[in-house]
Amino acid sequence: MMFRTTFYLLALTGATFNFAHAHPGGVDKNGGHTNKTTGEYHCHKEPCFSNQQQVQVAQQQAVDDGEKFSELYERSDWPHWVDYDRDCQDARAEALIAASTKPVKFKRNKGCVVSHGEWFDPYTNQTFTEAGKLDIDHIVPLKEAHVSGGHAWTRKQRRAFANDPENLLVVSASENREKGAKDPTEWVPDTTGYRCEYIALWVGVKAKYELAIDVKEQQVIDEYTRRCN
C-alpha cells in the first residue's frame, strides 16, 4: 500500500542528502531540519524524509496501487487501546482476557494489565503463556484502513475501528511486526491452514466498515476464495 514506499524516494525526487550540515535547534519528527535562511531541508539521521517528500512518495504509490491519495497517515489519529467502560482494562487487556484458554494473571494484582495466561497464536501455531510476548494484531491494519477510506472518517469512527474486537487478534509480537501494515498481496500467515480464515476475516472487516479493496488485493482474495471453497 502507499506507505510501504521509502525505497522509491530517491528515484522519485532525485534528492541527495548531506548529513554534515548542522543547524541550531532540534530536528523535526522526520529526523531533519529546514534551514530558515535558505529554505533547504537537511537530514540529521537516516532514513529522513521531509513532509513534502513523504507526500510525493505516497501520491506515487497511490497511483501504482490504483488508490486515491488524500493525506498522510498518522497513527496518533487512530486512538487505540481505549478503556471504554473505565474498569482499568483497555482494549488490549480485554482482548487478552477473552482469548486466553486459562484464567489470566495481572501485574501487581490490580486487575488492569495482563501478565500471564495461555494463548494460541494461529499465525504461527504456537502457544504462549507470557503476555509480553504477544501483540494485538489489527487484522486490517490502521494504515490500511486509512488508505482504503478511513482518511475521511471522524476521530470517533477511527477510535471505534481501532478497538473493534472483530478486528483484533492475539498473536506473536514478532509475527505481528513482520506483518506490519501489509495487505494480503504482501503478507498472509505462515500457517497455511489458517490462510482461508484470515482472508475471510480480512474481507469481513473491510465489508463491515465499507473499506475499499484495490485491484491487486481483490485478485489475491479471489485466488484464496477459489482455493478455500
Secondary structure by P-SEA (a helix, b strand, c coil): ccccccccccccccbbbbcccccccccccccccccccccbbbbcccccccaaaaaaaaaaaaaaacccccbbbbccccccccccccccccaaaaaaaaaccccccccccccccccbbbbbcccccccccccccccccccccaaaaaaaccccccaaaaaaaaacccccccccaaaaaaaccccccccccccccaaaaaaaaaaaaaaaacccccaaaaaaaaaaaaaac
